[in-house]
């Protein structure tokens, strides 16, 4: 998924989860979550939380990271 698709899916579910709530869960800033969505940083725990929030497999959301690691 690209950045816009991920942000759209999070927006659709904003009453249940937000970038800020994912950030708080991991003790990070909202910006850190955005950097991960933009693929500027890698944090597997946050990547997994993003995928869980949009009800997708992390391998689908971040294939360049998870498929390379397999």
Number of C-alpha atoms within 10 A of each C-alpha: 13 11 14 11 12 19 19 12 16 20 15 13 14 13 8 10 16 19 22 15 16 20 19 13 12 12 10 14 15 15 12 20 27 17 14 18 24 15 16 10 12 16 12 14 10 19 22 16 18 28 20 14 19 19 13 13 14 20 17 12 23 22 13 11 15 15 11 8 7 6
